[in-house]
Amino acid sequence: MRIINIVTNELYIKKMKLENELERLLNSQKINTDDKVEQTLGLVNKLSSIDSDMVTWGNYINKKEVEKKD
């Protein structure tokens, strides 16, 4: 189904954007340390959430594929 691919791609794109933002933040010399730490923790939290979402989505897809085979 196309919707499965769309959701999978959206999750992957969100993760890539967050990783890019984290890299940009870590390399920035214009942000003070306290702000950088706070923003980094926020991005890491969002990345962790996306990773969890991707695992959950993958498990759901696999479950549906197994059910179709049965």
All heavy atoms as a GROMACS GRO file, in nm:
protein
  574
    1MET      N    1   0.082  -0.119   0.000
    1MET     CA    2   0.000   0.000   0.000
    1MET      C    3   0.087   0.126   0.000
    1MET      O    4   0.189   0.130   0.068
    1MET     CB    5  -0.089   0.003   0.124
    1MET     CG    6  -0.196  -0.101   0.129
    1MET     SD    7  -0.290  -0.084   0.281
    1MET     CE    8  -0.440  -0.020   0.214
    2ARG      N    9   0.041   0.224  -0.071
    2ARG     CA   10   0.117   0.348  -0.080
    2ARG      C   11   0.121   0.422   0.054
    2ARG      O   12   0.220   0.486   0.086
    2ARG     CB   13   0.056   0.438  -0.186
    2ARG     CG   14   0.076   0.381  -0.325
    2ARG     CD   15   0.022   0.473  -0.427
    2ARG     NE   16   0.120   0.579  -0.446
    2ARG     CZ   17   0.110   0.669  -0.541
    2ARG    NH1   18   0.008   0.668  -0.622
    2ARG    NH2   19   0.200   0.763  -0.553
    3ILE      N   20   0.013   0.412   0.130
    3ILE     CA   21   0.008   0.484   0.258
    3ILE      C   22   0.118   0.435   0.353
    3ILE      O   23   0.176   0.514   0.428
    3ILE     CB   24  -0.132   0.477   0.324
    3ILE    CG1   25  -0.143   0.574   0.442
    3ILE    CG2   26  -0.163   0.336   0.371
    3ILE    CD1   27  -0.146   0.717   0.401
    4ILE      N   28   0.148   0.307   0.348
    4ILE     CA   29   0.254   0.252   0.432
    4ILE      C   30   0.387   0.315   0.394
    4ILE      O   31   0.465   0.355   0.482
    4ILE     CB   32   0.259   0.098   0.422
    4ILE    CG1   33   0.135   0.040   0.490
    4ILE    CG2   34   0.387   0.042   0.482
    4ILE    CD1   35   0.119  -0.110   0.475
    5ASN      N   36   0.413   0.326   0.267
    5ASN     CA   37   0.538   0.389   0.221
    5ASN      C   38   0.542   0.536   0.258
    5ASN      O   39   0.648   0.588   0.295
    5ASN     CB   40   0.554   0.372   0.070
    5ASN     CG   41   0.582   0.230   0.031
    5ASN    OD1   42   0.631   0.152   0.111
    5ASN    ND2   43   0.549   0.195  -0.092
    6ILE      N   44   0.430   0.604   0.248
    6ILE     CA   45   0.425   0.746   0.282
    6ILE      C   46   0.457   0.768   0.430
    6ILE      O   47   0.539   0.853   0.465
    6ILE     CB   48   0.288   0.807   0.245
    6ILE    CG1   49   0.272   0.810   0.093
    6ILE    CG2   50   0.272   0.946   0.306
    6ILE    CD1   51   0.132   0.843   0.047
    7VAL      N   52   0.394   0.690   0.516
    7VAL     CA   53   0.418   0.703   0.660
    7VAL      C   54   0.565   0.669   0.692
    7VAL      O   55   0.632   0.741   0.768
    7VAL     CB   56   0.322   0.614   0.741
    7VAL    CG1   57   0.361   0.612   0.888
    7VAL    CG2   58   0.178   0.663   0.725
    8THR      N   59   0.615   0.562   0.633
    8THR     CA   60   0.754   0.522   0.656
    8THR      C   61   0.849   0.633   0.613
    8THR      O   62   0.943   0.667   0.686
    8THR     CB   63   0.786   0.391   0.579
    8THR    OG1   64   0.697   0.290   0.624
    8THR    CG2   65   0.928   0.348   0.599
    9ASN      N   66   0.825   0.689   0.497
    9ASN     CA   67   0.911   0.797   0.447
    9ASN      C   68   0.901   0.922   0.533
    9ASN      O   69   1.003   0.989   0.558
    9ASN     CB   70   0.876   0.830   0.302
    9ASN     CG   71   0.920   0.722   0.206
    9ASN    OD1   72   1.009   0.643   0.236
    9ASN    ND2   73   0.856   0.717   0.091
   10GLU      N   74   0.782   0.955   0.580
   10GLU     CA   75   0.765   1.072   0.666
   10GLU      C   76   0.845   1.058   0.796
   10GLU      O   77   0.909   1.153   0.841
   10GLU     CB   78   0.618   1.096   0.698
   10GLU     CG   79   0.541   1.160   0.586
   10GLU     CD   80   0.584   1.302   0.556
   10GLU    OE1   81   0.611   1.378   0.650
   10GLU    OE2   82   0.592   1.335   0.437
   11LEU      N   83   0.839   0.940   0.855
   11LEU     CA   84   0.916   0.916   0.978
   11LEU      C   85   1.065   0.928   0.951
   11LEU      O   86   1.139   0.990   1.029
   11LEU     CB   87   0.883   0.778   1.036
   11LEU     CG   88   0.745   0.764   1.099
   11LEU    CD1   89   0.716   0.617   1.129
   11LEU    CD2   90   0.735   0.847   1.225
   12TYR      N   91   1.111   0.872   0.840
   12TYR     CA   92   1.253   0.878   0.805
   12TYR      C   93   1.297   1.023   0.780
   12TYR      O   94   1.402   1.065   0.828
   12TYR     CB   95   1.279   0.791   0.682
   12TYR     CG   96   1.422   0.786   0.641
   12TYR    CD1   97   1.518   0.719   0.718
   12TYR    CD2   98   1.466   0.849   0.525
   12TYR    CE1   99   1.650   0.715   0.682
   12TYR    CE2  100   1.598   0.846   0.488
   12TYR     CZ  101   1.691   0.779   0.566
   12TYR     OH  102   1.823   0.776   0.529
   13ILE      N  103   1.214   1.099   0.710
   13ILE     CA  104   1.247   1.239   0.681
   13ILE      C  105   1.252   1.321   0.810
   13ILE      O  106   1.342   1.403   0.828
   13ILE     CB  107   1.147   1.299   0.580
   13ILE    CG1  108   1.172   1.239   0.442
   13ILE    CG2  109   1.155   1.450   0.576
   13ILE    CD1  110   1.064   1.268   0.341
   14LYS      N  111   1.156   1.300   0.899
   14LYS     CA  112   1.157   1.371   1.027
   14LYS      C  113   1.286   1.342   1.104
   14LYS      O  114   1.346   1.432   1.162
   14LYS     CB  115   1.036   1.333   1.112
   14LYS     CG  116   0.909   1.397   1.067
   14LYS     CD  117   0.793   1.359   1.158
   14LYS     CE  118   0.663   1.420   1.109
   14LYS     NZ  119   0.550   1.387   1.197
   15LYS      N  120   1.326   1.216   1.103
   15LYS     CA  121   1.449   1.178   1.173
   15LYS      C  122   1.570   1.246   1.110
   15LYS      O  123   1.656   1.300   1.181
   15LYS     CB  124   1.467   1.026   1.172
   15LYS     CG  125   1.591   0.982   1.248
   15LYS     CD  126   1.603   0.833   1.254
   15LYS     CE  127   1.731   0.797   1.330
   15LYS     NZ  128   1.749   0.655   1.342
   16MET      N  129   1.578   1.247   0.978
   16MET     CA  130   1.690   1.311   0.910
   16MET      C  131   1.695   1.461   0.940
   16MET      O  132   1.803   1.517   0.962
   16MET     CB  133   1.681   1.288   0.759
   16MET     CG  134   1.714   1.146   0.718
   16MET     SD  135   1.698   1.117   0.541
   16MET     CE  136   1.804   1.240   0.474
   17LYS      N  137   1.579   1.526   0.943
   17LYS     CA  138   1.575   1.669   0.973
   17LYS      C  139   1.624   1.696   1.115
   17LYS      O  140   1.699   1.792   1.139
   17LYS     CB  141   1.433   1.723   0.956
   17LYS     CG  142   1.390   1.738   0.812
   17LYS     CD  143   1.248   1.792   0.805
   17LYS     CE  144   1.200   1.813   0.664
   17LYS     NZ  145   1.062   1.863   0.661
   18LEU      N  146   1.580   1.614   1.209
   18LEU     CA  147   1.624   1.632   1.348
   18LEU      C  148   1.773   1.608   1.362
   18LEU      O  149   1.842   1.682   1.434
   18LEU     CB  150   1.545   1.539   1.440
   18LEU     CG  151   1.401   1.578   1.467
   18LEU    CD1  152   1.327   1.465   1.539
   18LEU    CD2  153   1.395   1.705   1.550
   19GLU      N  154   1.826   1.507   1.295
   19GLU     CA  155   1.970   1.480   1.300
   19GLU      C  156   2.049   1.596   1.241
   19GLU      O  157   2.153   1.636   1.294
   19GLU     CB  158   2.002   1.350   1.228
   19GLU     CG  159   1.956   1.227   1.302
   19GLU     CD  160   1.972   1.099   1.223
   19GLU    OE1  161   1.983   1.104   1.098
   19GLU    OE2  162   1.972   0.992   1.286
   20ASN      N  163   1.998   1.652   1.133
   20ASN     CA  164   2.063   1.767   1.071
   20ASN      C  165   2.060   1.888   1.164
   20ASN      O  166   2.160   1.959   1.180
   20ASN     CB  167   1.996   1.800   0.938
   20ASN     CG  168   2.069   1.909   0.864
   20ASN    OD1  169   2.186   1.894   0.831
   20ASN    ND2  170   2.000   2.019   0.840
   21GLU      N  171   1.947   1.910   1.226
   21GLU     CA  172   1.933   2.021   1.319
   21GLU      C  173   2.027   2.003   1.439
   21GLU      O  174   2.091   2.099   1.484
   21GLU     CB  175   1.788   2.032   1.367
   21GLU     CG  176   1.762   2.146   1.461
   21GLU     CD  177   1.776   2.284   1.397
   21GLU    OE1  178   1.773   2.294   1.274
   21GLU    OE2  179   1.790   2.382   1.473
   22LEU      N  180   2.039   1.881   1.489
   22LEU     CA  181   2.130   1.853   1.600
   22LEU      C  182   2.274   1.880   1.561
   22LEU      O  183   2.350   1.943   1.635
   22LEU     CB  184   2.113   1.709   1.647
   22LEU     CG  185   2.201   1.663   1.762
   22LEU    CD1  186   2.178   1.749   1.886
   22LEU    CD2  187   2.175   1.517   1.793
   23GLU      N  188   2.312   1.835   1.443
   23GLU     CA  189   2.449   1.858   1.396
   23GLU      C  190   2.477   2.008   1.381
   23GLU      O  191   2.582   2.057   1.422
   23GLU     CB  192   2.470   1.787   1.263
   23GLU     CG  193   2.611   1.797   1.211
   23GLU     CD  194   2.632   1.718   1.083
   23GLU    OE1  195   2.552   1.627   1.054
   23GLU    OE2  196   2.729   1.749   1.012
   24ARG      N  197   2.381   2.081   1.324
   24ARG     CA  198   2.396   2.225   1.307
   24ARG      C  199   2.411   2.294   1.443
   24ARG      O  200   2.497   2.379   1.462
   24ARG     CB  201   2.276   2.281   1.233
   24ARG     CG  202   2.289   2.429   1.198
   24ARG     CD  203   2.158   2.488   1.151
   24ARG     NE  204   2.055   2.490   1.255
   24ARG     CZ  205   2.053   2.574   1.358
   24ARG    NH1  206   2.148   2.663   1.374
   24ARG    NH2  207   1.956   2.570   1.448
   25LEU      N  208   2.329   2.251   1.537
   25LEU     CA  209   2.333   2.309   1.672
   25LEU      C  210   2.467   2.283   1.740
   25LEU      O  211   2.527   2.373   1.797
   25LEU     CB  212   2.219   2.253   1.757
   25LEU     CG  213   2.214   2.294   1.903
   25LEU    CD1  214   2.190   2.444   1.916
   25LEU    CD2  215   2.107   2.216   1.976
   26LEU      N  216   2.514   2.160   1.732
   26LEU     CA  217   2.639   2.125   1.798
   26LEU      C  218   2.759   2.198   1.738
   26LEU      O  219   2.856   2.228   1.808
   26LEU     CB  220   2.661   1.974   1.792
   26LEU     CG  221   2.564   1.890   1.876
   26LEU    CD1  222   2.585   1.742   1.848
   26LEU    CD2  223   2.579   1.921   2.024
   27ASN      N  224   2.752   2.228   1.610
   27ASN     CA  225   2.862   2.298   1.543
   27ASN      C  226   2.853   2.450   1.552
   27ASN      O  227   2.947   2.519   1.515
   27ASN     CB  228   2.870   2.256   1.396
   27ASN     CG  229   2.914   2.112   1.380
   27ASN    OD1  230   2.994   2.064   1.458
   27ASN    ND2  231   2.859   2.045   1.281
   28SER      N  232   2.744   2.502   1.604
   28SER     CA  233   2.724   2.646   1.612
   28SER      C  234   2.812   2.707   1.720
   28SER      O  235   2.820   2.657   1.832
   28SER     CB  236   2.577   2.677   1.642
   28SER     OG  237   2.560   2.816   1.659
   29GLN      N  238   2.875   2.816   1.685
   29GLN     CA  239   2.957   2.891   1.781
   29GLN      C  240   2.882   3.013   1.834
   29GLN      O  241   2.933   3.084   1.920
   29GLN     CB  242   3.087   2.936   1.713
   29GLN     CG  243   3.173   2.822   1.663
   29GLN     CD  244   3.220   2.732   1.775
   29GLN    OE1  245   3.255   2.778   1.883
   29GLN    NE2  246   3.222   2.602   1.750
   30LYS      N  247   2.762   3.037   1.782
   30LYS     CA  248   2.687   3.157   1.818
   30LYS      C  249   2.593   3.138   1.936
   30LYS      O  250   2.534   3.233   1.983
   30LYS     CB  251   2.607   3.205   1.697
   30LYS     CG  252   2.695   3.246   1.580
   30LYS     CD  253   2.613   3.289   1.462
   30LYS     CE  254   2.704   3.326   1.346
   30LYS     NZ  255   2.628   3.368   1.229
   31ILE      N  256   2.578   3.015   1.982
   31ILE     CA  257   2.484   2.985   2.090
   31ILE      C  258   2.562   2.958   2.218
   31ILE      O  259   2.660   2.882   2.216
   31ILE     CB  260   2.396   2.862   2.054
   31ILE    CG1  261   2.321   2.888   1.924
   31ILE    CG2  262   2.300   2.830   2.166
   31ILE    CD1  263   2.248   2.768   1.869
   32ASN      N  264   2.519   3.018   2.329
   32ASN     CA  265   2.592   2.996   2.454
   32ASN      C  266   2.569   2.852   2.503
   32ASN      O  267   2.477   2.782   2.458
   32ASN     CB  268   2.555   3.100   2.560
   32ASN     CG  269   2.414   3.084   2.613
   32ASN    OD1  270   2.370   2.974   2.645
   32ASN    ND2  271   2.343   3.195   2.624
   33THR      N  272   2.653   2.808   2.591
   33THR     CA  273   2.656   2.668   2.635
   33THR      C  274   2.525   2.623   2.698
   33THR      O  275   2.474   2.515   2.665
   33THR     CB  276   2.772   2.646   2.735
   33THR    OG1  277   2.895   2.684   2.671
   33THR    CG2  278   2.780   2.502   2.779
   34ASP      N  279   2.468   2.704   2.786
   34ASP     CA  280   2.344   2.664   2.852
   34ASP      C  281   2.231   2.643   2.750
   34ASP      O  282   2.158   2.545   2.757
   34ASP     CB  283   2.301   2.767   2.955
   34ASP     CG  284   2.391   2.767   3.078
   34ASP    OD1  285   2.455   2.662   3.105
   34ASP    OD2  286   2.397   2.870   3.146
   35ASP      N  287   2.218   2.736   2.657
   35ASP     CA  288   2.115   2.723   2.554
   35ASP      C  289   2.142   2.603   2.464
   35ASP      O  290   2.050   2.530   2.425
   35ASP     CB  291   2.106   2.849   2.469
   35ASP     CG  292   2.048   2.967   2.545
   35ASP    OD1  293   1.982   2.944   2.650
   35ASP    OD2  294   2.068   3.082   2.502
   36LYS      N  295   2.269   2.582   2.432
   36LYS     CA  296   2.305   2.470   2.346
   36LYS      C  297   2.271   2.337   2.412
   36LYS      O  298   2.216   2.246   2.350
   36LYS     CB  299   2.454   2.475   2.311
   36LYS     CG  300   2.495   2.375   2.206
   36LYS     CD  301   2.644   2.383   2.172
   36LYS     CE  302   2.671   2.501   2.084
   36LYS     NZ  303   2.806   2.497   2.023
   37VAL      N  304   2.300   2.326   2.541
   37VAL     CA  305   2.270   2.204   2.615
   37VAL      C  306   2.118   2.181   2.619
   37VAL      O  307   2.071   2.070   2.593
   37VAL     CB  308   2.329   2.209   2.758
   37VAL    CG1  309   2.274   2.096   2.844
   37VAL    CG2  310   2.481   2.202   2.753
   38GLU      N  311   2.044   2.286   2.650
   38GLU     CA  312   1.898   2.274   2.659
   38GLU      C  313   1.838   2.234   2.524
   38GLU      O  314   1.754   2.144   2.517
   38GLU     CB  315   1.839   2.408   2.705
   38GLU     CG  316   1.690   2.403   2.729
   38GLU     CD  317   1.638   2.534   2.784
   38GLU    OE1  318   1.708   2.598   2.864
   38GLU    OE2  319   1.526   2.572   2.744
   39GLN      N  320   1.881   2.298   2.418
   39GLN     CA  321   1.830   2.266   2.284
   39GLN      C  322   1.872   2.126   2.239
   39GLN      O  323   1.795   2.055   2.175
   39GLN     CB  324   1.876   2.371   2.184
   39GLN     CG  325   1.812   2.506   2.205
   39GLN     CD  326   1.865   2.612   2.109
   39GLN    OE1  327   1.908   2.581   2.000
   39GLN    NE2  328   1.860   2.738   2.151
   40THR      N  329   1.995   2.088   2.273
   40THR     CA  330   2.044   1.954   2.238
   40THR      C  331   1.961   1.847   2.306
   40THR      O  332   1.920   1.748   2.242
   40THR     CB  333   2.193   1.939   2.277
   40THR    OG1  334   2.270   2.034   2.202
   40THR    CG2  335   2.244   1.799   2.248
   41LEU      N  336   1.933   1.865   2.434
   41LEU     CA  337   1.851   1.767   2.506
   41LEU      C  338   1.711   1.757   2.446
   41LEU      O  339   1.654   1.648   2.436
   41LEU     CB  340   1.844   1.803   2.654
   41LEU     CG  341   1.975   1.785   2.732
   41LEU    CD1  342   1.960   1.839   2.874
   41LEU    CD2  343   2.020   1.641   2.732
   42GLY      N  344   1.656   1.870   2.405
   42GLY     CA  345   1.525   1.870   2.341
   42GLY      C  346   1.527   1.791   2.210
   42GLY      O  347   1.436   1.712   2.182
   43LEU      N  348   1.630   1.813   2.130
   43LEU     CA  349   1.642   1.742   2.002
   43LEU      C  350   1.666   1.593   2.024
   43LEU      O  351   1.610   1.509   1.951
   43LEU     CB  352   1.754   1.802   1.917
   43LEU     CG  353   1.723   1.939   1.856
   43LEU    CD1  354   1.848   1.999   1.792
   43LEU    CD2  355   1.612   1.928   1.754
   44VAL      N  356   1.747   1.559   2.122
   44VAL     CA  357   1.772   1.417   2.152
   44VAL      C  358   1.642   1.350   2.196
   44VAL      O  359   1.613   1.236   2.156
   44VAL     CB  360   1.884   1.402   2.258
   44VAL    CG1  361   1.890   1.260   2.311
   44VAL    CG2  362   2.018   1.444   2.200
   45ASN      N  363   1.562   1.420   2.274
   45ASN     CA  364   1.433   1.367   2.316
   45ASN      C  365   1.342   1.342   2.196
   45ASN      O  366   1.277   1.238   2.185
   45ASN     CB  367   1.367   1.463   2.415
   45ASN     CG  368   1.242   1.405   2.476
   45ASN    OD1  369   1.229   1.285   2.493
   45ASN    ND2  370   1.149   1.492   2.510
   46LYS      N  371   1.338   1.437   2.103
   46LYS     CA  372   1.257   1.420   1.982
   46LYS      C  373   1.309   1.306   1.896
   46LYS      O  374   1.230   1.229   1.840
   46LYS     CB  375   1.256   1.550   1.901
   46LYS     CG  376   1.176   1.661   1.965
   46LYS     CD  377   1.182   1.788   1.882
   46LYS     CE  378   1.109   1.902   1.949
   46LYS     NZ  379   1.118   2.027   1.870
   47LEU      N  380   1.442   1.294   1.885
   47LEU     CA  381   1.500   1.182   1.809
   47LEU      C  382   1.466   1.048   1.871
   47LEU      O  383   1.433   0.952   1.800
   47LEU     CB  384   1.653   1.197   1.800
   47LEU     CG  385   1.705   1.284   1.688
   47LEU    CD1  386   1.852   1.316   1.710
   47LEU    CD2  387   1.684   1.218   1.554
   48SER      N  388   1.470   1.042   2.001
   48SER     CA  389   1.434   0.920   2.072
   48SER      C  390   1.289   0.883   2.045
   48SER      O  391   1.256   0.765   2.022
   48SER     CB  392   1.457   0.938   2.222
   48SER     OG  393   1.416   0.824   2.292
   49SER      N  394   1.203   0.982   2.044
   49SER     CA  395   1.062   0.959   2.016
   49SER      C  396   1.041   0.908   1.874
   49SER      O  397   0.964   0.814   1.851
   49SER     CB  398   0.983   1.089   2.039
   49SER     OG  399   0.848   1.070   2.006
   50ILE      N  400   1.109   0.969   1.778
   50ILE     CA  401   1.098   0.925   1.638
   50ILE      C  402   1.150   0.782   1.624
   50ILE      O  403   1.090   0.700   1.554
   50ILE     CB  404   1.174   1.020   1.544
   50ILE    CG1  405   1.102   1.153   1.533
   50ILE    CG2  406   1.193   0.959   1.406
   50ILE    CD1  407   0.972   1.150   1.457
   51ASP      N  408   1.263   0.751   1.689
   51ASP     CA  409   1.316   0.614   1.683
   51ASP      C  410   1.212   0.515   1.736
   51ASP      O  411   1.191   0.409   1.677
   51ASP     CB  412   1.446   0.602   1.764
   51ASP     CG  413   1.565   0.661   1.691
   51ASP    OD1  414   1.560   0.674   1.568
   51ASP    OD2  415   1.665   0.693   1.759
   52SER      N  416   1.150   0.550   1.846
   52SER     CA  417   1.047   0.464   1.904
   52SER      C  418   0.928   0.450   1.808
   52SER      O  419   0.875   0.339   1.789
   52SER     CB  420   1.000   0.522   2.038
   52SER     OG  421   0.896   0.445   2.091
   53ASP      N  422   0.889   0.561   1.747
   53ASP     CA  423   0.779   0.557   1.650
   53ASP      C  424   0.812   0.467   1.532
   53ASP      O  425   0.728   0.391   1.484
   53ASP     CB  426   0.748   0.698   1.598
   53ASP     CG  427   0.689   0.790   1.705
   53ASP    OD1  428   0.651   0.739   1.813
   53ASP    OD2  429   0.681   0.912   1.679
   54MET      N  430   0.938   0.474   1.486
   54MET     CA  431   0.980   0.392   1.372
   54MET      C  432   0.977   0.243   1.406
   54MET      O  433   0.935   0.161   1.325
   54MET     CB  434   1.120   0.435   1.324
   54MET     CG  435   1.120   0.573   1.260
   54MET     SD  436   1.284   0.632   1.219
   54MET     CE  437   1.308   0.552   1.062
   55VAL      N  438   1.019   0.210   1.527
   55VAL     CA  439   1.015   0.069   1.571
   55VAL      C  440   0.870   0.022   1.581
   55VAL      O  441   0.836  -0.086   1.533
   55VAL     CB  442   1.088   0.052   1.706
   55VAL    CG1  443   1.062  -0.084   1.767
   55VAL    CG2  444   1.238   0.074   1.688
   56THR      N  445   0.787   0.103   1.642
   56THR     CA  446   0.645   0.068   1.656
   56THR      C  447   0.581   0.051   1.518
   56THR      O  448   0.508  -0.046   1.495
   56THR     CB  449   0.570   0.176   1.736
   56THR    OG1  450   0.630   0.188   1.865
   56THR    CG2  451   0.423   0.142   1.751
   57TRP      N  452   0.608   0.142   1.428
   57TRP     CA  453   0.554   0.134   1.293
   57TRP      C  454   0.603   0.009   1.221
   57TRP      O  455   0.527  -0.061   1.156
   57TRP     CB  456   0.590   0.261   1.215
   57TRP     CG  457   0.537   0.263   1.075
   57TRP    CD1  458   0.611   0.261   0.960
   57TRP    CD2  459   0.400   0.268   1.034
   57TRP    NE1  460   0.529   0.264   0.852
   57TRP    CE2  461   0.398   0.268   0.893
   57TRP    CE3  462   0.279   0.271   1.101
   57TRP    CZ2  463   0.281   0.272   0.820
   57TRP    CZ3  464   0.162   0.274   1.028
   57TRP    CH2  465   0.163   0.275   0.890
   58GLY      N  466   0.732  -0.020   1.234
   58GLY     CA  467   0.788  -0.140   1.173
   58GLY      C  468   0.724  -0.267   1.227
   58GLY      O  469   0.693  -0.360   1.152
   59ASN      N  470   0.702  -0.271   1.357
   59ASN     CA  471   0.636  -0.387   1.418
   59ASN      C  472   0.494  -0.402   1.368
   59ASN      O  473   0.448  -0.513   1.342
   59ASN     CB  474   0.636  -0.376   1.571
   59ASN     CG  475   0.773  -0.393   1.631
   59ASN    OD1  476   0.864  -0.447   1.568
   59ASN    ND2  477   0.791  -0.343   1.751
   60TYR      N  478   0.425  -0.290   1.353
   60TYR     CA  479   0.287  -0.292   1.303
   60TYR      C  480   0.284  -0.345   1.159
   60TYR      O  481   0.201  -0.429   1.125
   60TYR     CB  482   0.226  -0.152   1.309
   60TYR     CG  483   0.088  -0.146   1.249
   60TYR    CD1  484  -0.022  -0.193   1.320
   60TYR    CD2  485   0.068  -0.094   1.122
   60TYR    CE1  486  -0.149  -0.188   1.264
   60TYR    CE2  487  -0.058  -0.089   1.065
   60TYR     CZ  488  -0.167  -0.136   1.137
   60TYR     OH  489  -0.291  -0.132   1.082
   61ILE      N  490   0.373  -0.296   1.076
   61ILE     CA  491   0.379  -0.341   0.937
   61ILE      C  492   0.407  -0.490   0.930
   61ILE      O  493   0.343  -0.564   0.855
   61ILE     CB  494   0.486  -0.262   0.858
   61ILE    CG1  495   0.443  -0.116   0.843
   61ILE    CG2  496   0.509  -0.324   0.721
   61ILE    CD1  497   0.553  -0.027   0.789
   62ASN      N  498   0.505  -0.536   1.008
   62ASN     CA  499   0.540  -0.678   1.009
   62ASN      C  500   0.422  -0.764   1.056
   62ASN      O  501   0.397  -0.872   1.002
   62ASN     CB  502   0.662  -0.704   1.096
   62ASN     CG  503   0.789  -0.647   1.034
   62ASN    OD1  504   0.798  -0.630   0.913
   62ASN    ND2  505   0.886  -0.617   1.117
   63LYS      N  506   0.351  -0.716   1.157
   63LYS     CA  507   0.235  -0.790   1.208
   63LYS      C  508   0.128  -0.802   1.100
   63LYS      O  509   0.071  -0.910   1.080
   63LYS     CB  510   0.178  -0.718   1.330
   63LYS     CG  511   0.057  -0.784   1.391
   63LYS     CD  512   0.004  -0.706   1.510
   63LYS     CE  513  -0.125  -0.766   1.560
   63LYS     NZ  514  -0.189  -0.684   1.662
   64LYS      N  515   0.103  -0.694   1.029
   64LYS     CA  516   0.002  -0.694   0.922
   64LYS      C  517   0.043  -0.789   0.809
   64LYS      O  518  -0.039  -0.858   0.752
   64LYS     CB  519  -0.024  -0.555   0.868
   64LYS     CG  520  -0.098  -0.466   0.964
   64LYS     CD  521  -0.237  -0.522   0.992
   64LYS     CE  522  -0.314  -0.437   1.087
   64LYS     NZ  523  -0.440  -0.497   1.125
   65GLU      N  524   0.173  -0.791   0.776
   65GLU     CA  525   0.221  -0.880   0.670
   65GLU      C  526   0.206  -1.026   0.710
   65GLU      O  527   0.169  -1.109   0.628
   65GLU     CB  528   0.366  -0.848   0.636
   65GLU     CG  529   0.382  -0.717   0.560
   65GLU     CD  530   0.526  -0.680   0.532
   65GLU    OE1  531   0.617  -0.758   0.568
   65GLU    OE2  532   0.549  -0.574   0.474
   66VAL      N  533   0.232  -1.058   0.836
   66VAL     CA  534   0.218  -1.194   0.886
   66VAL      C  535   0.071  -1.234   0.883
   66VAL      O  536   0.037  -1.346   0.844
   66VAL     CB  537   0.277  -1.208   1.028
   66VAL    CG1  538   0.237  -1.340   1.092
   66VAL    CG2  539   0.429  -1.194   1.024
   67GLU      N  540  -0.017  -1.143   0.923
   67GLU     CA  541  -0.161  -1.172   0.922
   67GLU      C  542  -0.211  -1.197   0.780
   67GLU      O  543  -0.299  -1.280   0.759
   67GLU     CB  544  -0.239  -1.057   0.985
   67GLU     CG  545  -0.223  -1.049   1.136
   67GLU     CD  546  -0.291  -0.927   1.197
   67GLU    OE1  547  -0.350  -0.845   1.122
   67GLU    OE2  548  -0.286  -0.914   1.319
   68LYS      N  549  -0.156  -1.127   0.683
   68LYS     CA  550  -0.197  -1.147   0.543
   68LYS      C  551  -0.156  -1.287   0.494
   68LYS      O  552  -0.227  -1.347   0.414
   68LYS     CB  553  -0.134  -1.042   0.452
   68LYS     CG  554  -0.200  -0.908   0.459
   68LYS     CD  555  -0.134  -0.813   0.361
   68LYS     CE  556  -0.198  -0.675   0.368
   68LYS     NZ  557  -0.134  -0.582   0.273
   69LYS      N  558  -0.040  -1.334   0.540
   69LYS     CA  559   0.010  -1.465   0.497
   69LYS      C  560  -0.072  -1.579   0.557
   69LYS      O  561  -0.081  -1.685   0.500
   69LYS     CB  562   0.157  -1.481   0.533
   69LYS     CG  563   0.246  -1.392   0.452
   69LYS     CD  564   0.392  -1.408   0.491
   69LYS     CE  565   0.479  -1.312   0.413
   69LYS     NZ  566   0.618  -1.322   0.455
   70ASP      N  567  -0.130  -1.554   0.674
   70ASP     CA  568  -0.208  -1.659   0.742
   70ASP      C  569  -0.340  -1.676   0.681
   70ASP      O  570  -0.408  -1.684   0.609
   70ASP     CB  571  -0.230  -1.625   0.890
   70ASP     CG  572  -0.100  -1.634   0.968
   70ASP    OD1  573  -0.004  -1.696   0.918
   70ASP    OD2  574  -0.096  -1.580   1.079
   0.00000   0.00000   0.00000
